[in-house]
Amino acid sequence: MVHLWVRAESRANEERVGLTPDGAAQLLKQGFKVTVEESSQRIIPIADYVAVGCEVAPEFSWVDAPDDALIFGLKELPEDGTPLRHRHIMFGHAYKGQPSGRVLLDRFQAGGGALYDLEYLTHADGRRVAAFGYWAGYAGAAVSLMCWIAQQYGEQAAPVHAYPNAADMRADLLSRLGDTRPNALIIGALGRVGTGGADLCEAMGMKVTKWDMAETASGGPFPEVLAHDIFLNCILARPGTPVFVPADAKVAERKLSVIGDIACDPDSDFSPIKVYDRTTTWADPALRVHDDPVLDVTAIDNLPSMLPAESSEDFAGQLLPHLMTLGALDQDVWGRAGACFKEAVG
């Protein structure tokens, strides 16, 4: 019997979940054991999981879960340095040279556990089997627009918050916008993230320039980025990624005043945006990297949490068919993810 343990998220403002009650019901029907922790912030009430037959555990009790339980969450674990003995399914952010990632991998080595990183669950051709990309792009474009609106009043963006749904988010933005609309350049416009970003911008009546691999194949430089009001980066950092915004862009002649780094990997060696080096937060969404002319960067690494209901339903639906195959962890998507972990720990 596969025992899937859905843990509560410990990160503030993280209301998402990777398994819905409907999905849990399907796993139970297939003979899985499903335990769901209580949560003070999850968008879906624990009663909905109880109603389909899931067992309930106290919040953050996964550390005492049976050895054979697969611990399923989304964002990072508490950084307390304790060895990790379980097999975890989560976004580890540990394979691109991130300092915190090395610490996480050391914890797995110390405890004998393993990481099945959701970012590295892929089909044989390398395509990810499930991603929050669309809603990351949608929310990232919204926050970037909030930054631009604040600049029009000589301010920086105020704290952001979650919305019940995308319609409420759009209504809020329209209430803040005047008659003028910024334009935007999106790199990675053909992917899930870029599509979400473009959809939000176009819903706001903005003119959008859409670039993808063909437009960036030259490797740069890309002066067109500086000629737009808003630039949205939707390309994951990886070896060979061109630099879209060099460090000297701060002092260059430019129209650009907001960078939305939706891919959000500033501490990677391969980051294509060289004017900043840390993520931003819900409380402080805009990092001002230059004053005259103004240039703000927004880089929030859990953007889909601004739309937790829609993003959870979307992601959980994509992932469920692969959760159904957890009984064969050495095969297909799980086998490939496991191989990535083994390679990372050496």
Sequence and secondary structure as in RCSB ss.txt:
>XXXX:A:sequence
MVHLWVRAESRANEERVGLTPDGAAQLLKQGFKVTVEESSQRIIPIADYVAVGCEVAPEFSWVDAPDDALIFGLK
ELPEDGTPLRHRHIMFGHAYKGQPSGRVLLDRFQAGGGALYDLEYLTHADGRRVAAFGYWAGYAGAAVSLMCWIA
QQYGEQAAPVHAYPNAADMRADLLSRLGDTRPNALIIGALGRVGTGGADLCEAMGMKVTKWDMAETASGGPFPEV
LAHDIFLNCILARPGTPVFVPADAKVAERKLSVIGDIACDPDSDFSPIKVYDRTTTWADPALRVHDDPVLDVTAI
DNLPSMLPAESSEDFAGQLLPHLMTLGALDQDVWGRAGACFKEAVG
>XXXX:A:secstr
  EEEE    STT    S  HHHHHHHHHTT EEEEE  SS SS HHHHHHTT EEE TTGGGGS TT EEE SS
    S     SEEEE    SSS HHHHHHHHHHHHHT EEEEGGG B TTS BS   HHHHHHHHHHHHHHHHHH
HHTT         SSHHHHHHHHHHH  S   EEEEESTTSHHHHHHHHHHHHTT EEEEE HHHHTT    HHH
HTSSEEEE     TT   SB GGGGTS  S  EEEESS  TTSTT SB S  S   SSS  EEEEETTEEEEE  
TTGGGGSHHHHHHHHHHHHHHHHTTTT TTSHHHHHHHHHHHHHH 
